[in-house]
Amino acid sequence: MRRPDFSSVVLWLGLVFIYLPMIILVIYSFNASRLVTVWGGWSMHWYVGLLDNSQLVSAVKRSLQIAFYTATAAVALGTLAAFAMSRFQRFRGRTLFSGMVTAPLVMPEVITGLSLLLLFVALAQILESLFGVLFDRGMLTIWIAHTTFSVAYVVIVVSSRLGELDQSIEEAALDLGAPPWKTFLQITVPMIAPSILAGWLLAFTLSLDDLVLASFVSGPGSTTLPMEIFSAVRLGVKPEINAVASVILFAVSLLTLLIWFIARRADKRSRMLPPDDELAG
């Protein structure tokens, strides 16, 4: 019998360390007992009770909306920033621009959240004093904060893909008379579509998981799911928390499986296509 090598042992230990707490959480979400640490048999009571917990359901919907808007805005801004950094090697202020784009990667979230809070407070005072407009913190401020934070990750993901592309294809389209914007939309974007999708999913996950920034810039009636869970577990973990976490795990796993299936199917189709010289013949 072959002994497992060191790499296999480390791999399985890492997988157990990551996924075992999730499995335990899912199991205890079916616990009939109100006490999380005491097993009282199998029950779907807490999943049914989620529908009656309007506060928790509202937090889930609000977090999903903010995450969707954040991922979309971060992909749009991050893709343009990555394209500018990759295709324009020399322009005035490039070093400053690169540093400002990637600053959220190394900046502590507490400092980022505090600075954004001071910015929104000052902006509210200016709008109220000059135009008489009330600017309250809420979903809009959370969306702006999450977008500011997530753009840096999208830039890193898309830039790595742009660095691997053959620029001769874009240059050929430009030589044939295609405008730069049309070349970007019809040539560059399809080639970097997997990295754009990866950046969107990463930004969506970061926004859905964020607690620190949302705690600083949120206002009344704009509590997100991480804030709701954090405030609830301070008094003890409730079974409803296990249930909603299990639902999110199932949804994320299903989405990941769907994306993997689509990517695998596209890869199979690309392998089945004949070479270009055969098509030309």
ChimeraX commands (.cxc) that place a marker at each C-alpha (Angstrom):
marker #1 position 0.00,0.00,0.00 radius 0.5
marker #1 position 1.38,3.35,-1.03 radius 0.5
marker #1 position 1.95,5.82,1.77 radius 0.5
marker #1 position 0.54,9.31,1.28 radius 0.5
marker #1 position 3.23,11.87,0.58 radius 0.5
marker #1 position 3.74,15.05,2.54 radius 0.5
marker #1 position 1.96,17.25,-0.01 radius 0.5
marker #1 position -1.20,15.12,0.06 radius 0.5
marker #1 position -1.28,15.15,3.87 radius 0.5
marker #1 position -0.88,18.93,3.98 radius 0.5
marker #1 position -3.57,19.34,1.30 radius 0.5
marker #1 position -6.13,17.22,3.15 radius 0.5
marker #1 position -5.34,18.86,6.48 radius 0.5
marker #1 position -5.87,22.26,4.87 radius 0.5
marker #1 position -9.18,21.19,3.34 radius 0.5
marker #1 position -10.38,19.80,6.67 radius 0.5
marker #1 position -9.31,22.98,8.47 radius 0.5
marker #1 position -11.25,25.14,5.98 radius 0.5
marker #1 position -14.41,23.11,5.39 radius 0.5
marker #1 position -14.99,21.27,8.67 radius 0.5
marker #1 position -16.34,24.37,10.49 radius 0.5
marker #1 position -18.71,24.98,7.56 radius 0.5
marker #1 position -19.98,21.39,7.70 radius 0.5
marker #1 position -20.56,21.67,11.45 radius 0.5
marker #1 position -22.42,24.96,10.91 radius 0.5
marker #1 position -24.71,23.37,8.32 radius 0.5
marker #1 position -25.40,20.37,10.57 radius 0.5
marker #1 position -26.29,22.56,13.55 radius 0.5
marker #1 position -28.59,24.65,11.37 radius 0.5
marker #1 position -30.94,21.62,11.46 radius 0.5
marker #1 position -30.74,21.43,15.25 radius 0.5
marker #1 position -34.17,21.34,16.89 radius 0.5
marker #1 position -32.84,22.80,20.13 radius 0.5
marker #1 position -32.71,26.55,20.69 radius 0.5
marker #1 position -29.33,26.07,22.37 radius 0.5
marker #1 position -26.72,25.92,19.65 radius 0.5
marker #1 position -24.29,23.77,21.65 radius 0.5
marker #1 position -26.94,21.18,22.59 radius 0.5
marker #1 position -28.15,18.76,19.93 radius 0.5
marker #1 position -31.89,18.26,20.05 radius 0.5
marker #1 position -32.54,16.26,16.90 radius 0.5
marker #1 position -33.16,17.13,13.28 radius 0.5
marker #1 position -35.57,19.90,12.40 radius 0.5
marker #1 position -36.31,22.44,9.63 radius 0.5
marker #1 position -37.84,24.84,12.13 radius 0.5
marker #1 position -35.16,27.52,11.86 radius 0.5
marker #1 position -35.28,27.60,8.07 radius 0.5
marker #1 position -39.03,28.11,8.18 radius 0.5
marker #1 position -38.53,30.75,10.86 radius 0.5
marker #1 position -36.28,32.76,8.55 radius 0.5
marker #1 position -39.34,33.86,6.60 radius 0.5
marker #1 position -40.79,35.40,9.76 radius 0.5
marker #1 position -37.57,37.21,10.68 radius 0.5
marker #1 position -38.17,40.32,8.60 radius 0.5
marker #1 position -35.13,42.13,10.01 radius 0.5
marker #1 position -32.73,39.40,8.96 radius 0.5
marker #1 position -34.35,38.93,5.55 radius 0.5
marker #1 position -34.17,42.68,4.92 radius 0.5
marker #1 position -30.47,42.67,5.82 radius 0.5
marker #1 position -29.86,39.83,3.35 radius 0.5
marker #1 position -31.68,41.64,0.53 radius 0.5
marker #1 position -29.88,44.89,1.29 radius 0.5
marker #1 position -26.47,43.19,1.31 radius 0.5
marker #1 position -27.17,41.44,-2.00 radius 0.5
marker #1 position -28.26,44.70,-3.63 radius 0.5
marker #1 position -25.20,46.58,-2.40 radius 0.5
marker #1 position -22.90,43.72,-3.45 radius 0.5
marker #1 position -24.41,43.62,-6.95 radius 0.5
marker #1 position -24.10,47.38,-7.46 radius 0.5
marker #1 position -20.60,47.38,-5.98 radius 0.5
marker #1 position -19.36,44.55,-8.19 radius 0.5
marker #1 position -20.78,46.18,-11.33 radius 0.5
marker #1 position -19.30,49.61,-10.58 radius 0.5
marker #1 position -15.96,48.15,-9.47 radius 0.5
marker #1 position -15.66,46.10,-12.67 radius 0.5
marker #1 position -16.45,49.12,-14.86 radius 0.5
marker #1 position -13.95,51.40,-13.12 radius 0.5
marker #1 position -11.35,48.71,-12.48 radius 0.5
marker #1 position -11.31,47.47,-16.08 radius 0.5
marker #1 position -10.78,50.99,-17.42 radius 0.5
marker #1 position -8.05,51.67,-14.86 radius 0.5
marker #1 position -6.31,48.37,-15.63 radius 0.5
marker #1 position -6.48,49.08,-19.37 radius 0.5
marker #1 position -4.94,52.52,-18.87 radius 0.5
marker #1 position -2.13,51.14,-16.72 radius 0.5
marker #1 position -1.40,48.24,-19.09 radius 0.5
marker #1 position -1.68,49.94,-22.47 radius 0.5
marker #1 position -0.35,53.41,-21.65 radius 0.5
marker #1 position 3.03,52.82,-20.10 radius 0.5
marker #1 position 4.03,56.47,-20.00 radius 0.5
marker #1 position 1.76,59.34,-19.10 radius 0.5
marker #1 position 2.03,62.17,-16.63 radius 0.5
marker #1 position 1.03,61.08,-13.14 radius 0.5
marker #1 position 1.11,57.35,-13.88 radius 0.5
marker #1 position 2.98,56.51,-10.67 radius 0.5
marker #1 position 0.56,58.57,-8.58 radius 0.5
marker #1 position -2.41,57.02,-10.39 radius 0.5
marker #1 position -1.13,53.47,-9.80 radius 0.5
marker #1 position -0.47,54.19,-6.14 radius 0.5
marker #1 position -3.93,55.66,-5.58 radius 0.5
marker #1 position -5.63,52.74,-7.34 radius 0.5
marker #1 position -3.80,50.06,-5.35 radius 0.5
marker #1 position -3.74,51.95,-2.01 radius 0.5
marker #1 position -6.85,50.18,-0.60 radius 0.5
marker #1 position -4.97,46.86,-0.84 radius 0.5
marker #1 position -2.53,47.88,1.89 radius 0.5
marker #1 position -4.61,50.45,3.74 radius 0.5
marker #1 position -6.22,49.19,6.97 radius 0.5
marker #1 position -10.00,49.12,6.67 radius 0.5
marker #1 position -10.37,51.09,9.90 radius 0.5
marker #1 position -8.44,54.01,8.42 radius 0.5
marker #1 position -10.34,53.78,5.14 radius 0.5
marker #1 position -13.67,53.66,6.94 radius 0.5
marker #1 position -12.81,56.58,9.20 radius 0.5
marker #1 position -11.61,58.74,6.30 radius 0.5
marker #1 position -14.76,57.97,4.28 radius 0.5
marker #1 position -16.92,58.77,7.30 radius 0.5
marker #1 position -15.25,62.17,7.68 radius 0.5
marker #1 position -15.69,62.74,3.94 radius 0.5
marker #1 position -19.41,61.96,4.02 radius 0.5
marker #1 position -19.96,64.11,7.11 radius 0.5
marker #1 position -18.19,67.07,5.47 radius 0.5
marker #1 position -20.10,66.49,2.24 radius 0.5
marker #1 position -23.41,66.45,4.10 radius 0.5
marker #1 position -22.58,69.75,5.80 radius 0.5
marker #1 position -21.60,71.37,2.51 radius 0.5
marker #1 position -24.72,70.21,0.68 radius 0.5
marker #1 position -26.99,71.31,3.51 radius 0.5
marker #1 position -25.38,74.74,3.95 radius 0.5
marker #1 position -25.09,75.61,0.25 radius 0.5
marker #1 position -28.04,73.88,-1.39 radius 0.5
marker #1 position -30.28,72.89,1.52 radius 0.5
marker #1 position -30.03,69.23,0.52 radius 0.5
marker #1 position -30.03,66.59,3.24 radius 0.5
marker #1 position -27.43,63.89,2.65 radius 0.5
marker #1 position -27.96,60.96,5.01 radius 0.5
marker #1 position -25.68,57.98,5.26 radius 0.5
marker #1 position -27.24,54.77,3.99 radius 0.5
marker #1 position -27.04,52.33,1.10 radius 0.5
marker #1 position -25.51,54.96,-1.18 radius 0.5
marker #1 position -22.58,55.65,1.13 radius 0.5
marker #1 position -22.01,51.93,1.70 radius 0.5
marker #1 position -22.03,51.39,-2.06 radius 0.5
marker #1 position -19.46,54.16,-2.59 radius 0.5
marker #1 position -17.22,52.81,0.19 radius 0.5
marker #1 position -17.37,49.23,-1.08 radius 0.5
marker #1 position -16.69,50.33,-4.65 radius 0.5
marker #1 position -13.66,52.32,-3.54 radius 0.5
marker #1 position -12.36,49.29,-1.71 radius 0.5
marker #1 position -13.10,46.70,-4.43 radius 0.5
marker #1 position -11.74,48.55,-7.45 radius 0.5
marker #1 position -8.17,47.75,-6.43 radius 0.5
marker #1 position -8.82,44.00,-6.52 radius 0.5
marker #1 position -10.47,44.21,-9.94 radius 0.5
marker #1 position -7.50,46.18,-11.27 radius 0.5
marker #1 position -5.07,43.49,-10.11 radius 0.5
marker #1 position -7.09,40.65,-11.65 radius 0.5
marker #1 position -7.74,42.37,-15.00 radius 0.5
marker #1 position -4.20,43.77,-15.27 radius 0.5
marker #1 position -2.70,40.30,-14.98 radius 0.5
marker #1 position -4.85,39.13,-17.90 radius 0.5
marker #1 position -4.12,42.20,-20.02 radius 0.5
marker #1 position -0.40,41.63,-19.55 radius 0.5
marker #1 position -0.70,38.18,-21.13 radius 0.5
marker #1 position -2.61,39.29,-24.26 radius 0.5
marker #1 position -1.00,39.62,-27.65 radius 0.5
marker #1 position -1.34,43.30,-28.51 radius 0.5
marker #1 position -0.82,42.57,-32.22 radius 0.5
marker #1 position -4.51,41.61,-32.47 radius 0.5
marker #1 position -5.59,45.01,-31.18 radius 0.5
marker #1 position -3.02,46.74,-33.40 radius 0.5
marker #1 position -4.32,44.85,-36.43 radius 0.5
marker #1 position -7.87,46.01,-35.71 radius 0.5
marker #1 position -6.66,49.61,-35.39 radius 0.5
marker #1 position -4.68,49.33,-38.65 radius 0.5
marker #1 position -7.82,48.11,-40.42 radius 0.5
marker #1 position -9.61,51.30,-39.43 radius 0.5
marker #1 position -11.50,50.28,-36.30 radius 0.5
marker #1 position -11.92,53.10,-33.77 radius 0.5
marker #1 position -10.17,52.62,-30.41 radius 0.5
marker #1 position -13.46,52.30,-28.52 radius 0.5
marker #1 position -14.71,49.66,-30.95 radius 0.5
marker #1 position -11.44,47.75,-30.70 radius 0.5
marker #1 position -11.71,47.80,-26.94 radius 0.5
marker #1 position -15.32,46.60,-26.88 radius 0.5
marker #1 position -15.15,43.98,-29.63 radius 0.5
marker #1 position -11.55,42.74,-29.36 radius 0.5
marker #1 position -10.13,43.41,-25.91 radius 0.5
marker #1 position -13.21,42.89,-23.73 radius 0.5
marker #1 position -14.08,39.41,-25.13 radius 0.5
marker #1 position -10.49,38.26,-24.60 radius 0.5
marker #1 position -10.41,39.43,-20.99 radius 0.5
marker #1 position -14.00,38.37,-20.22 radius 0.5
marker #1 position -12.94,35.56,-17.81 radius 0.5
marker #1 position -10.85,37.98,-15.75 radius 0.5
marker #1 position -13.71,40.51,-15.75 radius 0.5
marker #1 position -16.06,37.82,-14.46 radius 0.5
marker #1 position -13.50,36.80,-11.83 radius 0.5
marker #1 position -13.12,40.42,-10.74 radius 0.5
marker #1 position -16.90,40.81,-10.54 radius 0.5
marker #1 position -17.26,37.74,-8.35 radius 0.5
marker #1 position -14.36,38.85,-6.13 radius 0.5
marker #1 position -15.84,42.33,-5.69 radius 0.5
marker #1 position -19.27,40.82,-5.00 radius 0.5
marker #1 position -17.80,38.56,-2.30 radius 0.5
marker #1 position -15.78,41.35,-0.70 radius 0.5
marker #1 position -18.82,43.61,-0.52 radius 0.5
marker #1 position -21.08,40.88,0.84 radius 0.5
marker #1 position -18.50,40.00,3.51 radius 0.5
marker #1 position -17.50,43.51,4.59 radius 0.5
marker #1 position -18.22,44.61,8.13 radius 0.5
marker #1 position -15.74,47.36,9.03 radius 0.5
marker #1 position -16.44,49.81,6.21 radius 0.5
marker #1 position -20.19,49.33,6.44 radius 0.5
marker #1 position -20.08,49.96,10.19 radius 0.5
marker #1 position -18.45,53.35,9.63 radius 0.5
marker #1 position -20.48,54.68,6.71 radius 0.5
marker #1 position -23.91,53.15,7.30 radius 0.5
marker #1 position -26.85,55.02,8.74 radius 0.5
marker #1 position -30.24,54.21,10.27 radius 0.5
marker #1 position -32.14,51.60,8.31 radius 0.5
marker #1 position -29.12,50.47,6.27 radius 0.5
marker #1 position -27.88,47.53,8.31 radius 0.5
marker #1 position -26.15,44.89,6.19 radius 0.5
marker #1 position -26.06,41.16,6.85 radius 0.5
marker #1 position -22.55,41.10,8.42 radius 0.5
marker #1 position -23.57,43.93,10.74 radius 0.5
marker #1 position -26.77,42.10,11.66 radius 0.5
marker #1 position -24.92,38.85,12.35 radius 0.5
marker #1 position -22.19,40.60,14.34 radius 0.5
marker #1 position -24.71,42.39,16.54 radius 0.5
marker #1 position -26.64,39.14,17.06 radius 0.5
marker #1 position -23.68,36.90,17.99 radius 0.5
marker #1 position -22.56,39.33,20.67 radius 0.5
marker #1 position -25.48,38.00,22.71 radius 0.5
marker #1 position -24.88,34.41,21.64 radius 0.5
marker #1 position -25.19,32.50,18.38 radius 0.5
marker #1 position -28.82,31.98,17.45 radius 0.5
marker #1 position -30.05,29.06,15.33 radius 0.5
marker #1 position -31.40,31.51,12.75 radius 0.5
marker #1 position -27.84,32.69,12.13 radius 0.5
marker #1 position -26.76,29.13,11.34 radius 0.5
marker #1 position -29.71,28.75,8.98 radius 0.5
marker #1 position -29.07,31.95,7.01 radius 0.5
marker #1 position -25.34,31.16,6.83 radius 0.5
marker #1 position -26.16,27.70,5.44 radius 0.5
marker #1 position -28.46,29.22,2.81 radius 0.5
marker #1 position -25.69,31.59,1.73 radius 0.5
marker #1 position -23.18,28.73,1.58 radius 0.5
marker #1 position -25.56,26.72,-0.59 radius 0.5
marker #1 position -26.20,29.66,-2.92 radius 0.5
marker #1 position -22.48,30.44,-3.29 radius 0.5
marker #1 position -21.63,26.78,-3.88 radius 0.5
marker #1 position -24.36,26.48,-6.51 radius 0.5
marker #1 position -23.18,29.63,-8.28 radius 0.5
marker #1 position -19.57,28.45,-8.22 radius 0.5
marker #1 position -20.56,25.06,-9.61 radius 0.5
marker #1 position -22.59,26.71,-12.36 radius 0.5
marker #1 position -19.70,28.97,-13.38 radius 0.5
marker #1 position -17.30,26.00,-13.35 radius 0.5
marker #1 position -19.68,24.00,-15.56 radius 0.5
marker #1 position -20.02,26.87,-18.06 radius 0.5
marker #1 position -16.25,27.42,-18.17 radius 0.5
marker #1 position -15.61,23.69,-18.61 radius 0.5
marker #1 position -18.16,23.47,-21.40 radius 0.5
marker #1 position -16.64,26.47,-23.17 radius 0.5
marker #1 position -13.18,24.94,-22.85 radius 0.5
marker #1 position -14.39,21.68,-24.40 radius 0.5
marker #1 position -15.96,23.56,-27.31 radius 0.5
marker #1 position -12.74,25.48,-27.94 radius 0.5
marker #1 position -10.77,22.23,-28.03 radius 0.5
marker #1 position -13.19,20.68,-30.51 radius 0.5
marker #1 position -12.83,23.54,-33.00 radius 0.5
marker #1 position -10.45,22.78,-35.93 radius 0.5
marker #1 position -7.31,24.89,-36.37 radius 0.5
marker #1 position -7.40,28.09,-38.40 radius 0.5
marker #1 position -5.50,26.61,-41.31 radius 0.5
marker #1 position -8.06,23.84,-41.69 radius 0.5
marker #1 position -10.88,26.39,-41.64 radius 0.5
marker #1 position -9.08,28.40,-44.30 radius 0.5
marker #1 position -8.61,25.28,-46.41 radius 0.5
marker link #1:1,2 radius 0.2
marker link #1:2,3 radius 0.2
marker link #1:3,4 radius 0.2
marker link #1:4,5 radius 0.2
marker link #1:5,6 radius 0.2
marker link #1:6,7 radius 0.2
marker link #1:7,8 radius 0.2
marker link #1:8,9 radius 0.2
marker link #1:9,10 radius 0.2
marker link #1:10,11 radius 0.2
marker link #1:11,12 radius 0.2
marker link #1:12,13 radius 0.2
marker link #1:13,14 radius 0.2
marker link #1:14,15 radius 0.2
marker link #1:15,16 radius 0.2
marker link #1:16,17 radius 0.2
marker link #1:17,18 radius 0.2
marker link #1:18,19 radius 0.2
marker link #1:19,20 radius 0.2
marker link #1:20,21 radius 0.2
marker link #1:21,22 radius 0.2
marker link #1:22,23 radius 0.2
marker link #1:23,24 radius 0.2
marker link #1:24,25 radius 0.2
marker link #1:25,26 radius 0.2
marker link #1:26,27 radius 0.2
marker link #1:27,28 radius 0.2
marker link #1:28,29 radius 0.2
marker link #1:29,30 radius 0.2
marker link #1:30,31 radius 0.2
marker link #1:31,32 radius 0.2
marker link #1:32,33 radius 0.2
marker link #1:33,34 radius 0.2
marker link #1:34,35 radius 0.2
marker link #1:35,36 radius 0.2
marker link #1:36,37 radius 0.2
marker link #1:37,38 radius 0.2
marker link #1:38,39 radius 0.2
marker link #1:39,40 radius 0.2
marker link #1:40,41 radius 0.2
marker link #1:41,42 radius 0.2
marker link #1:42,43 radius 0.2
marker link #1:43,44 radius 0.2
marker link #1:44,45 radius 0.2
marker link #1:45,46 radius 0.2
marker link #1:46,47 radius 0.2
marker link #1:47,48 radius 0.2
marker link #1:48,49 radius 0.2
marker link #1:49,50 radius 0.2
marker link #1:50,51 radius 0.2
marker link #1:51,52 radius 0.2
marker link #1:52,53 radius 0.2
marker link #1:53,54 radius 0.2
marker link #1:54,55 radius 0.2
marker link #1:55,56 radius 0.2
marker link #1:56,57 radius 0.2
marker link #1:57,58 radius 0.2
marker link #1:58,59 radius 0.2
marker link #1:59,60 radius 0.2
marker link #1:60,61 radius 0.2
marker link #1:61,62 radius 0.2
marker link #1:62,63 radius 0.2
marker link #1:63,64 radius 0.2
marker link #1:64,65 radius 0.2
marker link #1:65,66 radius 0.2
marker link #1:66,67 radius 0.2
marker link #1:67,68 radius 0.2
marker link #1:68,69 radius 0.2
marker link #1:69,70 radius 0.2
marker link #1:70,71 radius 0.2
marker link #1:71,72 radius 0.2
marker link #1:72,73 radius 0.2
marker link #1:73,74 radius 0.2
marker link #1:74,75 radius 0.2
marker link #1:75,76 radius 0.2
marker link #1:76,77 radius 0.2
marker link #1:77,78 radius 0.2
marker link #1:78,79 radius 0.2
marker link #1:79,80 radius 0.2
marker link #1:80,81 radius 0.2
marker link #1:81,82 radius 0.2
marker link #1:82,83 radius 0.2
marker link #1:83,84 radius 0.2
marker link #1:84,85 radius 0.2
marker link #1:85,86 radius 0.2
marker link #1:86,87 radius 0.2
marker link #1:87,88 radius 0.2
marker link #1:88,89 radius 0.2
marker link #1:89,90 radius 0.2
marker link #1:90,91 radius 0.2
marker link #1:91,92 radius 0.2
marker link #1:92,93 radius 0.2
marker link #1:93,94 radius 0.2
marker link #1:94,95 radius 0.2
marker link #1:95,96 radius 0.2
marker link #1:96,97 radius 0.2
marker link #1:97,98 radius 0.2
marker link #1:98,99 radius 0.2
marker link #1:99,100 radius 0.2
marker link #1:100,101 radius 0.2
marker link #1:101,102 radius 0.2
marker link #1:102,103 radius 0.2
marker link #1:103,104 radius 0.2
marker link #1:104,105 radius 0.2
marker link #1:105,106 radius 0.2
marker link #1:106,107 radius 0.2
marker link #1:107,108 radius 0.2
marker link #1:108,109 radius 0.2
marker link #1:109,110 radius 0.2
marker link #1:110,111 radius 0.2
marker link #1:111,112 radius 0.2
marker link #1:112,113 radius 0.2
marker link #1:113,114 radius 0.2
marker link #1:114,115 radius 0.2
marker link #1:115,116 radius 0.2
marker link #1:116,117 radius 0.2
marker link #1:117,118 radius 0.2
marker link #1:118,119 radius 0.2
marker link #1:119,120 radius 0.2
marker link #1:120,121 radius 0.2
marker link #1:121,122 radius 0.2
marker link #1:122,123 radius 0.2
marker link #1:123,124 radius 0.2
marker link #1:124,125 radius 0.2
marker link #1:125,126 radius 0.2
marker link #1:126,127 radius 0.2
marker link #1:127,128 radius 0.2
marker link #1:128,129 radius 0.2
marker link #1:129,130 radius 0.2
marker link #1:130,131 radius 0.2
marker link #1:131,132 radius 0.2
marker link #1:132,133 radius 0.2
marker link #1:133,134 radius 0.2
marker link #1:134,135 radius 0.2
marker link #1:135,136 radius 0.2
marker link #1:136,137 radius 0.2
marker link #1:137,138 radius 0.2
marker link #1:138,139 radius 0.2
marker link #1:139,140 radius 0.2
marker link #1:140,141 radius 0.2
marker link #1:141,142 radius 0.2
marker link #1:142,143 radius 0.2
marker link #1:143,144 radius 0.2
marker link #1:144,145 radius 0.2
marker link #1:145,146 radius 0.2
marker link #1:146,147 radius 0.2
marker link #1:147,148 radius 0.2
marker link #1:148,149 radius 0.2
marker link #1:149,150 radius 0.2
marker link #1:150,151 radius 0.2
marker link #1:151,152 radius 0.2
marker link #1:152,153 radius 0.2
marker link #1:153,154 radius 0.2
marker link #1:154,155 radius 0.2
marker link #1:155,156 radius 0.2
marker link #1:156,157 radius 0.2
marker link #1:157,158 radius 0.2
marker link #1:158,159 radius 0.2
marker link #1:159,160 radius 0.2
marker link #1:160,161 radius 0.2
marker link #1:161,162 radius 0.2
marker link #1:162,163 radius 0.2
marker link #1:163,164 radius 0.2
marker link #1:164,165 radius 0.2
marker link #1:165,166 radius 0.2
marker link #1:166,167 radius 0.2
marker link #1:167,168 radius 0.2
marker link #1:168,169 radius 0.2
marker link #1:169,170 radius 0.2
marker link #1:170,171 radius 0.2
marker link #1:171,172 radius 0.2
marker link #1:172,173 radius 0.2
marker link #1:173,174 radius 0.2
marker link #1:174,175 radius 0.2
marker link #1:175,176 radius 0.2
marker link #1:176,177 radius 0.2
marker link #1:177,178 radius 0.2
marker link #1:178,179 radius 0.2
marker link #1:179,180 radius 0.2
marker link #1:180,181 radius 0.2
marker link #1:181,182 radius 0.2
marker link #1:182,183 radius 0.2
marker link #1:183,184 radius 0.2
marker link #1:184,185 radius 0.2
marker link #1:185,186 radius 0.2
marker link #1:186,187 radius 0.2
marker link #1:187,188 radius 0.2
marker link #1:188,189 radius 0.2
marker link #1:189,190 radius 0.2
marker link #1:190,191 radius 0.2
marker link #1:191,192 radius 0.2
marker link #1:192,193 radius 0.2
marker link #1:193,194 radius 0.2
marker link #1:194,195 radius 0.2
marker link #1:195,196 radius 0.2
marker link #1:196,197 radius 0.2
marker link #1:197,198 radius 0.2
marker link #1:198,199 radius 0.2
marker link #1:199,200 radius 0.2
marker link #1:200,201 radius 0.2
marker link #1:201,202 radius 0.2
marker link #1:202,203 radius 0.2
marker link #1:203,204 radius 0.2
marker link #1:204,205 radius 0.2
marker link #1:205,206 radius 0.2
marker link #1:206,207 radius 0.2
marker link #1:207,208 radius 0.2
marker link #1:208,209 radius 0.2
marker link #1:209,210 radius 0.2
marker link #1:210,211 radius 0.2
marker link #1:211,212 radius 0.2
marker link #1:212,213 radius 0.2
marker link #1:213,214 radius 0.2
marker link #1:214,215 radius 0.2
marker link #1:215,216 radius 0.2
marker link #1:216,217 radius 0.2
marker link #1:217,218 radius 0.2
marker link #1:218,219 radius 0.2
marker link #1:219,220 radius 0.2
marker link #1:220,221 radius 0.2
marker link #1:221,222 radius 0.2
marker link #1:222,223 radius 0.2
marker link #1:223,224 radius 0.2
marker link #1:224,225 radius 0.2
marker link #1:225,226 radius 0.2
marker link #1:226,227 radius 0.2
marker link #1:227,228 radius 0.2
marker link #1:228,229 radius 0.2
marker link #1:229,230 radius 0.2
marker link #1:230,231 radius 0.2
marker link #1:231,232 radius 0.2
marker link #1:232,233 radius 0.2
marker link #1:233,234 radius 0.2
marker link #1:234,235 radius 0.2
marker link #1:235,236 radius 0.2
marker link #1:236,237 radius 0.2
marker link #1:237,238 radius 0.2
marker link #1:238,239 radius 0.2
marker link #1:239,240 radius 0.2
marker link #1:240,241 radius 0.2
marker link #1:241,242 radius 0.2
marker link #1:242,243 radius 0.2
marker link #1:243,244 radius 0.2
marker link #1:244,245 radius 0.2
marker link #1:245,246 radius 0.2
marker link #1:246,247 radius 0.2
marker link #1:247,248 radius 0.2
marker link #1:248,249 radius 0.2
marker link #1:249,250 radius 0.2
marker link #1:250,251 radius 0.2
marker link #1:251,252 radius 0.2
marker link #1:252,253 radius 0.2
marker link #1:253,254 radius 0.2
marker link #1:254,255 radius 0.2
marker link #1:255,256 radius 0.2
marker link #1:256,257 radius 0.2
marker link #1:257,258 radius 0.2
marker link #1:258,259 radius 0.2
marker link #1:259,260 radius 0.2
marker link #1:260,261 radius 0.2
marker link #1:261,262 radius 0.2
marker link #1:262,263 radius 0.2
marker link #1:263,264 radius 0.2
marker link #1:264,265 radius 0.2
marker link #1:265,266 radius 0.2
marker link #1:266,267 radius 0.2
marker link #1:267,268 radius 0.2
marker link #1:268,269 radius 0.2
marker link #1:269,270 radius 0.2
marker link #1:270,271 radius 0.2
marker link #1:271,272 radius 0.2
marker link #1:272,273 radius 0.2
marker link #1:273,274 radius 0.2
marker link #1:274,275 radius 0.2
marker link #1:275,276 radius 0.2
marker link #1:276,277 radius 0.2
marker link #1:277,278 radius 0.2
marker link #1:278,279 radius 0.2
marker link #1:279,280 radius 0.2
marker link #1:280,281 radius 0.2
view
